[in-house]
Amino acid sequence: MSDSVPEGEVPQAAMPAEPGEPAPAPPEPAYDPAAPAPLNVPRVPSGDADVDAQLDRLADADHLATDGHVEVYEDVHRGLRDALTALDARPGPPAPPSTYPRS
């Protein structure tokens, strides 16, 4: 077996709780100020579904280490650029007729 536990003994953490007793809570992880944490920045809907979807995607960076943010930011930037390009491609209202005679 293992050198750390003599044979026949079961570590206390591996023993099941007595019937009727709550299971022991897992230990809480130590606070790490450098760990990823959400910024909790409120996002206001823009009214454009494509833009809102990209802004919601920014929340994916909240749970990543800093070196993982670049991929999310580049993806969001690409999506926002595509949304702006799509706005330019949509036909606008027709131009008003000219009041001057054509020559």
N, C-alpha and C positions, 0 to 999 in steps of 0.2 A: 504494500500500500504506500502511503505517503510517510515521509519522515516527520512531518509536522503533527500528525494525529496518530496516537498509538492505536493498534488494532483493537477493535471491539468498542472503542469510544466514538460517539457521534458528536460533532461540534454543536454547540448550543444553537447556533443560527440555523442548522439543518434540521433540528428537531421540530416536529409539528406542534402547534399550539394545542393546549388541552381543549377538549370539547367545551363550548360555551365561552371560551376566552377569545378575544379578538386577536387576529394574527399580528405579529409585531410589524410596525411600520418600517419601511426601508429607510436607511439613513439618508438624510438630506445632503445633497451635494454641497460642497463648500462654495461660498460666493467667490466668483472669479470676475473681477471688473473687466478683464479683457475678453470675456466670453461674448459671443454674439447675443444681442438683445434688441428687441423691437424698439424703434424710435417713437412709436405711437403718434406719428404725424397724421392729423386728420386729413382725409381726402374728400374734397367737395366734388360731386358729380359735375362733369362738364356739359352733359346733355348729348354728347356724341358717344355712341356705344363703343366704337373702336378705340377712342381715346380713353374712355373710362376703363376698358379692359386692360390697356397698357399701363395705366396708372395703378390699377389693382395689382398688376404683375410686380410692381416695385416692392410690395410686401414680401415677396419671395426672398429679397435680400436681407430681411430682418433676421433670419435664422442662419445666415451664412457667415463664415469668417470673412474678413475684409477682402482677401484675395478672391473670393467668389462673387463679390459685388460687380466686378467688371463685366462678367458675362451677362448678368441680369440687366445692368444699365445699358449695355450695347444692344441687347435684345429689345428693350423698351424704346431706346432711341430709334432703332430701325423701324419698329412698329409705328411710332409717332410720325416719323418721316413718311412712311407709306400712307398713313391716314391723311397727312397734309397733301401729298401728291394726288390722292384720290379726290380730294376737294377740288383741286385744279382741273381734274379730268372731267368732272361733272359739267354737263351743259348748263349754262346760266340762262337767265331770261333773255328773250330776244331783244335785240337793240331797237330803240324807238325809231320810227320812220323819220327820215330827214325831211325837214320843211323846206329845204332849198332844192331847186330843180337841179337835176344832174346835167352835166354838160357833155 
